[in-house]
Amino acid sequence: MKERVDTMSNELQDRKPDDVLDLRGEACPEPQIEIVKKLNHMKPGQVLEVISDEEPMNVTIPKICESRGYPCVSVKEGNTYRIKILKTK
């Protein structure tokens, strides 16, 4: 099962996002609200990329995704996190 998750993560990491939400400089809880609103307006199969410079977002965004059943992958680039989320349903 773990191999399948890794494969999904690699595929998701390589996918071009359908939309990008740049939340650098934004403090909680506003980013979480914006992410949920954006995902609610996206179609299944679309990918949202979230850009954040807040380290807690690297934990809270995956938790939001897990609770909704959306795969996500996070990459750290310097002080910035790029998190891709696949809306599945």
C-alpha positions, 0 to 999 in steps of 0.5 A: 500500500505504501508504494501506491501512496508514493506513486500517487505523491510522485504523480501529484508532485509532477502535475501542473496545478489547475489553480494556485493560491499564494498565501505567503504572509497570511496568518492562521486561520485565514489560509485554511478558510481560503483553501477550503473555499477554493477547493469547494469551487474546483472540480474533481480531478483538478489540482490546487497548489498552495504556496505558504511561508508559514511552517504550521501550514505544512502540518495543517494543510495535509490534515485538512486534505486527509479529513476530506480524502484529498491526496496532497504532497508538500515540497519545501523550497527555502522558507516556502512550502509548495503543497499540491492538493488533488480534489478527488470528489 
